[in-house]
């Protein structure tokens, strides 16, 4: 699941995924 939203005039992409152990990880990258 990838969601992109515009925050404070910048585009911010938030990527969330689950590993094989069921743990959730999220990574936010600003462009």
PDB file with one MODEL, atoms N, CA, C and O in Angstrom:
MODEL        1
ATOM      1  N   UNK A   1       0.847  -1.192   0.000  1.00  0.00           N
ATOM      2  CA  UNK A   1       0.000   0.000   0.000  1.00  0.00           C
ATOM      3  C   UNK A   1       0.884   1.245   0.000  1.00  0.00           C
ATOM      4  O   UNK A   1       1.752   1.407   0.858  1.00  0.00           O
ATOM      5  N   UNK A   2       0.653   2.100  -0.956  1.00  0.00           N
ATOM      6  CA  UNK A   2       1.436   3.329  -1.048  1.00  0.00           C
ATOM      7  C   UNK A   2       0.494   4.516  -1.132  1.00  0.00           C
ATOM      8  O   UNK A   2      -0.406   4.551  -1.970  1.00  0.00           O
ATOM      9  N   UNK A   3       0.707   5.478  -0.266  1.00  0.00           N
ATOM     10  CA  UNK A   3      -0.125   6.675  -0.295  1.00  0.00           C
ATOM     11  C   UNK A   3       0.765   7.898  -0.449  1.00  0.00           C
ATOM     12  O   UNK A   3       1.806   8.020   0.196  1.00  0.00           O
ATOM     13  N   UNK A   4       0.331   8.795  -1.314  1.00  0.00           N
ATOM     14  CA  UNK A   4       1.104  10.009  -1.540  1.00  0.00           C
ATOM     15  C   UNK A   4       0.222  11.210  -1.212  1.00  0.00           C
ATOM     16  O   UNK A   4      -0.903  11.320  -1.701  1.00  0.00           O
ATOM     17  N   UNK A   5       0.738  12.097  -0.389  1.00  0.00           N
ATOM     18  CA  UNK A   5      -0.022  13.285  -0.041  1.00  0.00           C
ATOM     19  C   UNK A   5       0.903  14.493  -0.018  1.00  0.00           C
ATOM     20  O   UNK A   5       2.116  14.373   0.152  1.00  0.00           O
ATOM     21  N   UNK A   6       0.299  15.648  -0.193  1.00  0.00           N
ATOM     22  CA  UNK A   6       1.103  16.862  -0.230  1.00  0.00           C
ATOM     23  C   UNK A   6       1.039  17.525   1.136  1.00  0.00           C
ATOM     24  O   UNK A   6      -0.032  17.904   1.609  1.00  0.00           O
ATOM     25  N   UNK A   7       2.217  17.662   1.769  1.00  0.00           N
ATOM     26  CA  UNK A   7       2.273  18.222   3.106  1.00  0.00           C
ATOM     27  C   UNK A   7       3.257  19.381   3.123  1.00  0.00           C
ATOM     28  O   UNK A   7       4.405  19.244   2.701  1.00  0.00           O
ATOM     29  N   UNK A   8       2.796  20.516   3.613  1.00  0.00           N
ATOM     30  CA  UNK A   8       3.662  21.704   3.733  1.00  0.00           C
ATOM     31  C   UNK A   8       4.323  22.066   2.409  1.00  0.00           C
ATOM     32  O   UNK A   8       5.473  22.504   2.374  1.00  0.00           O
ATOM     33  N   UNK A   9       3.578  21.877   1.319  1.00  0.00           N
ATOM     34  CA  UNK A   9       4.107  22.247   0.020  1.00  0.00           C
ATOM     35  C   UNK A   9       5.054  21.226  -0.579  1.00  0.00           C
ATOM     36  O   UNK A   9       5.610  21.447  -1.654  1.00  0.00           O
ATOM     37  N   UNK A  10       5.242  20.100   0.115  1.00  0.00           N
ATOM     38  CA  UNK A  10       6.124  19.061  -0.409  1.00  0.00           C
ATOM     39  C   UNK A  10       5.332  17.765  -0.578  1.00  0.00           C
ATOM     40  O   UNK A  10       4.395  17.481   0.168  1.00  0.00           O
ATOM     41  N   UNK A  11       5.734  17.005  -1.569  1.00  0.00           N
ATOM     42  CA  UNK A  11       5.109  15.703  -1.768  1.00  0.00           C
ATOM     43  C   UNK A  11       5.781  14.682  -0.859  1.00  0.00           C
ATOM     44  O   UNK A  11       7.005  14.552  -0.839  1.00  0.00           O
ATOM     45  N   UNK A  12       4.956  13.964  -0.113  1.00  0.00           N
ATOM     46  CA  UNK A  12       5.491  12.987   0.822  1.00  0.00           C
ATOM     47  C   UNK A  12       4.880  11.625   0.529  1.00  0.00           C
ATOM     48  O   UNK A  12       3.660  11.464   0.531  1.00  0.00           O
ATOM     49  N   UNK A  13       5.733  10.662   0.281  1.00  0.00           N
ATOM     50  CA  UNK A  13       5.274   9.310  -0.026  1.00  0.00           C
ATOM     51  C   UNK A  13       5.470   8.420   1.190  1.00  0.00           C
ATOM     52  O   UNK A  13       6.560   8.359   1.759  1.00  0.00           O
ATOM     53  N   UNK A  14       4.408   7.731   1.582  1.00  0.00           N
ATOM     54  CA  UNK A  14       4.472   6.856   2.746  1.00  0.00           C
ATOM     55  C   UNK A  14       4.256   5.420   2.281  1.00  0.00           C
ATOM     56  O   UNK A  14       3.211   5.081   1.725  1.00  0.00           O
ATOM     57  N   UNK A  15       5.239   4.605   2.515  1.00  0.00           N
ATOM     58  CA  UNK A  15       5.150   3.207   2.086  1.00  0.00           C
ATOM     59  C   UNK A  15       5.074   2.308   3.317  1.00  0.00           C
ATOM     60  O   UNK A  15       5.910   2.390   4.216  1.00  0.00           O
ATOM     61  N   UNK A  16       4.067   1.458   3.337  1.00  0.00           N
ATOM     62  CA  UNK A  16       3.897   0.550   4.468  1.00  0.00           C
ATOM     63  C   UNK A  16       3.878  -0.890   3.965  1.00  0.00           C
ATOM     64  O   UNK A  16       3.193  -1.208   2.993  1.00  0.00           O
ATOM     65  N   UNK A  17       4.631  -1.754   4.633  1.00  0.00           N
ATOM     66  CA  UNK A  17       4.642  -3.149   4.220  1.00  0.00           C
ATOM     67  C   UNK A  17       4.800  -4.048   5.439  1.00  0.00           C
ATOM     68  O   UNK A  17       5.164  -3.596   6.524  1.00  0.00           O
ATOM     69  N   UNK A  18       4.518  -5.331   5.233  1.00  0.00           N
ATOM     70  CA  UNK A  18       4.659  -6.316   6.294  1.00  0.00           C
ATOM     71  C   UNK A  18       5.728  -7.324   5.893  1.00  0.00           C
ATOM     72  O   UNK A  18       5.802  -7.749   4.740  1.00  0.00           O
ATOM     73  N   UNK A  19       6.545  -7.694   6.856  1.00  0.00           N
ATOM     74  CA  UNK A  19       7.551  -8.709   6.542  1.00  0.00           C
ATOM     75  C   UNK A  19       6.958 -10.105   6.774  1.00  0.00           C
ATOM     76  O   UNK A  19       5.785 -10.241   7.124  1.00  0.00           O
ATOM     77  N   UNK A  20       7.773 -11.123   6.576  1.00  0.00           N
ATOM     78  CA  UNK A  20       7.273 -12.499   6.672  1.00  0.00           C
ATOM     79  C   UNK A  20       6.911 -12.895   8.097  1.00  0.00           C
ATOM     80  O   UNK A  20       6.314 -13.949   8.314  1.00  0.00           O
ATOM     81  N   UNK A  21       7.269 -12.053   9.077  1.00  0.00           N
ATOM     82  CA  UNK A  21       6.918 -12.374  10.461  1.00  0.00           C
ATOM     83  C   UNK A  21       5.676 -11.591  10.917  1.00  0.00           C
ATOM     84  O   UNK A  21       5.274 -11.655  12.079  1.00  0.00           O
ATOM     85  N   UNK A  22       5.082 -10.852   9.969  1.00  0.00           N
ATOM     86  CA  UNK A  22       3.854 -10.154  10.295  1.00  0.00           C
ATOM     87  C   UNK A  22       4.063  -8.788  10.923  1.00  0.00           C
ATOM     88  O   UNK A  22       3.106  -8.151  11.363  1.00  0.00           O
ATOM     89  N   UNK A  23       5.309  -8.334  10.966  1.00  0.00           N
ATOM     90  CA  UNK A  23       5.566  -7.017  11.536  1.00  0.00           C
ATOM     91  C   UNK A  23       5.380  -5.945  10.465  1.00  0.00           C
ATOM     92  O   UNK A  23       5.696  -6.145   9.293  1.00  0.00           O
ATOM     93  N   UNK A  24       4.859  -4.805  10.904  1.00  0.00           N
ATOM     94  CA  UNK A  24       4.605  -3.735   9.946  1.00  0.00           C
ATOM     95  C   UNK A  24       5.732  -2.715   9.962  1.00  0.00           C
ATOM     96  O   UNK A  24       6.202  -2.308  11.025  1.00  0.00           O
ATOM     97  N   UNK A  25       6.153  -2.312   8.792  1.00  0.00           N
ATOM     98  CA  UNK A  25       7.195  -1.300   8.669  1.00  0.00           C
ATOM     99  C   UNK A  25       6.668  -0.162   7.813  1.00  0.00           C
ATOM    100  O   UNK A  25       5.865  -0.377   6.904  1.00  0.00           O
ATOM    101  N   UNK A  26       7.119   1.041   8.103  1.00  0.00           N
ATOM    102  CA  UNK A  26       6.705   2.183   7.296  1.00  0.00           C
ATOM    103  C   UNK A  26       7.907   3.060   6.992  1.00  0.00           C
ATOM    104  O   UNK A  26       8.786   3.257   7.831  1.00  0.00           O
ATOM    105  N   UNK A  27       7.925   3.576   5.787  1.00  0.00           N
ATOM    106  CA  UNK A  27       9.030   4.424   5.358  1.00  0.00           C
ATOM    107  C   UNK A  27       8.457   5.671   4.706  1.00  0.00           C
ATOM    108  O   UNK A  27       7.596   5.583   3.830  1.00  0.00           O
ATOM    109  N   UNK A  28       8.933   6.826   5.133  1.00  0.00           N
ATOM    110  CA  UNK A  28       8.453   8.080   4.568  1.00  0.00           C
ATOM    111  C   UNK A  28       9.590   8.759   3.826  1.00  0.00           C
ATOM    112  O   UNK A  28      10.656   9.009   4.388  1.00  0.00           O
ATOM    113  N   UNK A  29       9.351   9.049   2.570  1.00  0.00           N
ATOM    114  CA  UNK A  29      10.371   9.723   1.780  1.00  0.00           C
ATOM    115  C   UNK A  29       9.816  11.016   1.216  1.00  0.00           C
ATOM    116  O   UNK A  29       8.720  11.034   0.656  1.00  0.00           O
ATOM    117  N   UNK A  30      10.555  12.081   1.360  1.00  0.00           N
ATOM    118  CA  UNK A  30      10.138  13.376   0.847  1.00  0.00           C
ATOM    119  C   UNK A  30      10.868  13.664  -0.460  1.00  0.00           C
ATOM    120  O   UNK A  30      12.050  13.358  -0.611  1.00  0.00           O
ATOM    121  N   UNK A  31      10.150  14.250  -1.384  1.00  0.00           N
ATOM    122  CA  UNK A  31      10.745  14.557  -2.673  1.00  0.00           C
ATOM    123  C   UNK A  31      10.824  16.061  -2.877  1.00  0.00           C
ATOM    124  O   UNK A  31      11.302  16.518  -3.916  1.00  0.00           O
TER     125      UNK A  31
ENDMDL
END
